[in-house]
């Protein structure tokens, strides 16, 4: 088999733990692994037997036939046929082994990718804040590629070469203990050099995979923001930043491979020297009549068969370290702590019987909170209270300071303020993307502590429209239905009519069956935002969060959707984060935030009369346009 290409990679921090984890996946194929071992043994055995056949071929057939006037080749032909059968058996065993390993490796990688993908769905938002998207993606691509290489190439070769080494060593001892000693001494020297060189290359391996992840993340970010790069003429700057990251990958890879690539040629040349030493020693033994030609011929073949696997195994360890480091990164992600949810209160359908709520297992249009402690049902009304809440994404750095907000059912609360004032953090707490730390106040939802409500049920009760829309590959109907998987086509169309998205959808070639790709690349920003609003509308949530929901929509489009937005907000508790005055002017309460503090609160008229920060943000010369 050709040697596996050596790749630079970080050395795993805990090799034993990673191997144990991989074995848990591999252990599910015990019967197949046994078959793999038998096939590898047959393949290696065929090679060993073929080399040994040189001895009887020379001693019993070829040399005696040289001295015969009328040689009879029938016996030699029989031996050659037997040799052909042996090699054919070895080739068949190799083919069966490769097919089985292909199945095993594909299945193991399938299960690892499945576990990893399921895990990232359970991770908290803060994990993605700390890990670039490219780094997360590299675990699915680059790291799993190294595992595929290990299972498809390294593991079969390691098994084959290990069996070959043991078999050949035994045969060499049988043929000549003295020549075997020569081989052992030279091989020991070769392994000593291989170990020293391997240690030298470890320093470059350490950062290579990390650098690749950073480079992937940067490339992904730049591809997504290519329009921004071009608009602001930042091509030169991003190329310079890319070159720096790329150079880090090049430097680490070069350092790692500068030693690793020396290993193959060095071991190859040393094996030639070893072969020459054995041949010279064997020649003296033949001359002194202590060994026959058949034995020395077979032994020389075994010498080559012994040194080549030893050299290959020394190189395979680099590939194994490469794969184990990739596996460690994957398992680190799988072992991350899931999003913690200690809630016991769930959201259920309900209907009223004699003034009392009863749970329904069919859709009723009425929602209720169900406390598992006593199975009591409480109607979902949409009352939200922030009670002296302080919060920081890092415990030693607060973003919000003593925030108190009371949103009554059906009320509209507007949050305004400069960038970084803490507006979005308020909604992050309401959705429980982050939780308030103990002793830093509390959030109450319909008289229930927010952290006692199950996160999935809490988020079912919330509709959210973000400034940065995200549409998935699929039809327009499927994207709108994302807000409510049980929605009928009638409900989808009604939601789109509510958001005034229906008018532009009808003008598309396939209407609601139009397929969106590339995050809705064929749609305008305003159209994508309208679909995002329709997606929230089809969920029919009692509480609605609009985070800069109309910031990407032009004035004309905004006028078209304003009535729809009002209908959507009617009867719901609404939290609005907006710069445009038109979206918050009629709010029941406008809360002005600055550096995590509430500095003003009231309705539009009272805040204008106050002539404070809100008055400045409105820039009273153009009160109908925007908050600046």
Residue pairs with C-beta under 8 A, 6 or more apart in sequence:
1 157
1 160
1 312
3 264
3 311
3 312
3 315
4 149
4 153
4 154
4 157
4 312
4 315
4 316
4 319
5 319
6 257
6 260
6 261
6 263
6 264
6 315
6 318
6 319
7 146
7 149
7 257
7 318
7 319
7 322
8 201
8 204
8 205
8 208
8 252
8 253
8 255
8 256
8 257
8 260
8 322
9 146
9 205
9 208
9 209
9 256
9 318
9 321
9 322
9 323
9 325
9 326
10 205
10 206
10 207
10 208
10 209
10 210
10 325
11 202
11 205
11 206
11 321
11 325
12 18
12 321
12 324
12 325
12 327
12 328
13 328
14 328
15 324
18 324
18 327
18 328
18 331
19 324
21 327
21 331
22 324
22 327
25 108
25 111
25 112
26 33
26 104
26 108
29 104
29 107
29 108
32 100
32 103
32 104
33 104
35 96
35 100
36 97
36 100
36 101
36 104
36 156
36 159
37 159
38 93
39 93
39 94
39 96
39 97
39 100
40 93
40 97
40 156
40 159
40 160
40 163
41 163
42 89
42 90
42 93
43 90
43 91
43 93
43 94
43 97
43 160
44 90
44 160
44 163
44 164
44 167
45 90
45 163
45 167
46 86
46 87
46 89
46 90
46 91
46 93
47 90
47 164
47 305
48 164
48 167
48 168
48 171
48 302
48 305
49 86
50 83
50 86
50 87
50 90
51 168
51 171
51 298
51 301
51 302
51 305
52 171
52 298
53 79
53 82
53 83
53 86
54 294
54 297
54 298
54 301
55 175
55 294
55 295
55 297
55 298
56 79
56 294
57 76
57 79
57 294
58 292
58 293
58 294
58 297
59 292
59 293
59 294
59 295
60 294
61 75
61 76
61 79
62 76
63 293
63 294
65 71
65 72
65 73
65 76
97 156
98 156
101 151
101 152
101 155
101 156
102 152
104 151
105 147
105 148
105 151
105 152
108 147
108 151
109 144
109 147
109 148
109 151
112 144
112 147
112 330
113 140
113 144
115 334
116 139
116 140
116 330
116 333
116 334
117 140
119 333
119 334
119 336
119 338
120 136
120 333
122 338
122 339
123 336
123 338
123 339
124 337
124 338
124 339
124 340
124 433
124 434
125 428
125 433
125 434
126 393
126 434
127 336
128 136
129 393
132 213
132 214
132 217
132 218
132 220
132 221
133 217
133 220
133 221
134 213
134 214
134 215
134 216
134 217
134 218
134 219
134 220
134 221
135 213
135 214
135 216
135 217
136 333
137 216
137 217
137 220
138 209
138 212
138 213
138 216
138 217
139 326
139 329
139 330
139 333
141 216
142 209
142 212
142 213
142 216
142 326
143 209
143 326
143 327
143 329
143 330
144 326
144 330
145 326
146 322
146 323
146 325
146 326
146 327
147 323
147 326
147 327
147 330
149 319
149 322
149 323
150 319
150 320
150 322
150 323
153 319
154 316
154 319
154 320
154 323
157 312
157 316
158 313
158 316
158 320
160 309
161 309
161 310
161 312
161 313
161 316
162 309
162 313
164 305
164 306
164 309
165 306
165 309
165 310
165 313
168 302
168 305
168 306
168 309
169 180
169 306
171 298
171 302
172 179
172 180
172 183
172 299
172 302
172 303
172 306
173 180
175 295
175 298
175 299
175 302
176 282
176 285
176 291
176 295
176 299
178 281
178 285
179 278
179 281
179 282
179 285
179 299
179 303
182 274
182 277
182 278
182 281
183 274
183 278
183 303
183 306
183 307
186 270
186 273
186 274
186 277
186 307
187 274
187 306
187 307
187 310
189 270
190 267
190 270
190 271
190 274
190 307
190 310
190 311
190 314
191 310
191 314
193 266
193 267
193 270
194 263
194 267
194 311
194 314
197 259
197 260
197 262
197 263
197 266
198 259
198 260
198 263
198 314
198 317
198 318
200 259
201 255
201 256
201 257
201 258
201 259
201 260
201 318
203 255
203 256
204 252
204 253
204 254
204 255
204 256
204 257
204 258
204 259
205 252
205 256
205 321
205 322
205 325
206 252
207 248
207 252
208 249
208 252
208 253
208 256
209 325
209 326
209 329
211 245
211 248
211 249
211 252
212 249
214 245
214 248
215 242
215 245
215 246
215 248
215 249
218 241
218 242
218 245
219 242
222 229
222 238
222 242
228 234
229 235
229 238
260 315
260 318
263 314
263 315
263 318
264 311
264 315
267 307
267 310
267 311
267 314
267 315
268 311
271 304
271 307
271 308
271 311
274 303
274 307
275 300
275 303
275 304
275 307
278 299
278 300
278 303
279 296
279 300
282 291
282 296
282 299
282 300
283 296
285 291
285 296
286 292
286 293
286 296
339 455
340 435
341 454
341 455
341 456
342 451
342 452
343 451
343 452
343 453
343 454
343 455
343 457
343 458
344 371
344 372
344 373
344 452
344 454
345 369
345 370
345 371
345 372
345 448
345 452
345 453
345 454
345 457
346 369
346 370
346 372
346 453
346 454
346 457
347 367
347 368
347 369
347 370
347 380
347 453
347 454
347 457
347 458
347 460
347 461
348 359
348 360
348 367
348 368
348 369
348 370
348 377
349 359
349 360
349 361
349 362
349 363
349 364
349 366
349 367
349 368
350 357
350 358
350 359
350 360
350 364
350 366
350 367
350 368
350 377
350 379
351 357
351 358
351 360
351 364
351 366
352 358
352 366
357 366
357 368
357 377
357 378
357 379
358 377
359 368
359 370
359 377
363 486
366 379
367 379
367 380
367 461
367 542
368 377
368 378
368 379
368 380
369 377
369 378
369 379
369 380
369 446
369 448
369 453
370 376
370 377
371 378
371 448
378 446
378 447
378 448
379 446
380 446
380 461
380 542
381 409
381 446
381 542
382 407
382 409
382 410
382 446
382 461
382 542
382 543
382 572
382 573
383 407
383 408
383 409
383 444
383 445
383 446
383 447
383 573
384 405
384 406
384 407
384 430
384 443
384 444
384 445
384 543
384 573
384 575
385 405
385 406
385 407
385 443
385 444
385 445
386 403
386 404
386 405
386 406
386 426
386 429
386 441
386 443
387 404
387 441
387 442
387 443
387 444
388 402
388 403
388 404
388 441
389 400
389 402
389 403
389 404
389 429
389 436
389 440
389 441
389 442
389 443
390 398
390 400
390 401
390 402
390 403
390 436
390 440
390 441
391 398
391 399
391 400
391 425
391 429
391 434
391 436
391 437
391 440
392 398
392 399
392 400
393 399
393 425
393 434
395 437
398 596
399 422
399 425
399 596
400 422
400 425
400 426
400 429
400 596
401 596
401 597
402 441
402 597
403 422
403 426
403 441
403 596
403 598
404 598
405 413
405 426
405 591
405 598
407 413
407 573
407 575
407 589
408 573
408 588
409 573
410 571
410 572
410 573
411 573
411 574
411 588
411 589
412 569
412 573
412 574
412 576
412 586
412 587
412 588
412 589
413 573
413 574
413 575
413 576
413 587
413 588
413 589
413 591
414 576
414 577
414 578
414 583
414 584
414 587
414 589
414 590
414 591
415 423
415 426
415 575
415 576
415 577
415 591
415 593
416 423
416 577
416 578
416 579
416 584
416 590
416 591
416 592
416 593
416 614
416 617
416 627
417 423
417 592
417 593
417 594
417 617
418 594
418 617
420 595
421 593
421 594
421 595
421 596
422 593
422 595
422 596
423 547
423 577
423 593
424 547
424 577
425 434
425 596
426 575
427 464
427 545
427 547
427 575
427 577
428 434
429 435
429 436
429 443
429 450
430 443
430 450
430 462
430 543
430 545
430 575
431 458
431 459
431 462
431 464
431 545
432 450
432 451
432 455
432 458
432 459
435 451
436 442
436 443
436 450
436 451
442 449
442 450
442 451
443 449
443 450
443 451
444 450
445 453
445 458
450 458
460 539
460 541
461 541
461 542
461 543
462 541
462 543
462 544
462 545
463 483
463 536
463 537
463 539
463 540
463 541
463 543
463 544
463 545
463 572
464 536
464 544
464 545
464 546
464 547
465 529
465 532
465 533
465 535
465 536
465 544
465 545
465 546
465 547
465 549
466 532
466 547
466 548
466 549
467 547
467 548
467 549
467 551
467 552
469 520
469 525
469 528
469 529
469 531
469 532
469 552
470 519
471 479
471 516
471 519
471 520
471 523
471 528
471 531
471 532
472 478
472 479
472 482
472 516
473 515
473 516
473 517
473 518
474 515
474 516
475 510
475 512
475 513
475 514
475 515
475 516
476 505
476 508
476 511
476 512
476 513
476 514
476 516
476 531
477 489
477 492
477 512
477 513
479 516
479 531
479 535
480 487
480 492
480 495
480 496
480 531
480 534
480 535
480 538
481 487
481 492
481 538
482 535
483 495
483 534
483 535
483 536
483 537
483 538
483 539
484 491
484 538
484 539
484 540
487 495
487 538
489 512
491 538
492 512
492 534
492 538
493 502
493 512
494 538
495 534
495 535
495 537
495 538
496 502
496 505
496 512
496 530
496 531
496 534
497 564
498 534
498 537
498 564
498 567
498 568
499 530
499 531
499 533
499 534
499 537
499 561
499 564
499 565
499 568
500 530
500 560
500 561
500 563
500 564
501 527
501 530
501 531
501 533
501 534
503 560
504 527
504 530
505 511
505 512
505 514
508 514
516 522
516 523
519 528
520 527
520 528
520 531
523 531
525 552
525 553
526 552
526 553
526 554
526 557
528 552
529 549
529 550
529 552
529 553
530 553
530 557
530 561
532 549
533 549
533 561
533 564
533 565
533 568
536 544
536 568
537 568
541 572
542 572
542 573
543 572
543 573
543 574
543 575
544 568
544 569
544 572
544 573
544 574
544 575
545 574
545 575
546 565
546 574
546 575
546 576
546 577
546 578
546 583
547 577
548 577
548 578
548 579
549 565
549 576
549 578
549 583
550 558
550 561
550 565
550 578
550 580
550 583
551 578
551 579
551 580
553 561
558 580
558 582
562 582
562 583
565 583
576 583
576 584
576 587
578 584
578 627
579 626
579 627
579 628
580 625
580 626
580 627
581 618
581 623
581 624
581 625
581 626
581 627
582 624
584 590
584 604
584 627
585 604
586 604
587 603
587 604
588 603
589 601
589 602
589 603
590 600
590 601
590 602
590 603
590 604
590 607
590 614
591 598
591 600
591 601
592 598
592 599
592 600
592 601
592 607
592 612
592 613
592 614
592 617
593 599
594 613
599 612
599 613
600 607
600 610
600 612
600 613
600 614
601 607
602 610
607 614
607 615
608 614
608 615
608 618
608 620
608 623
617 627
617 628
618 627
618 628
619 627
619 628
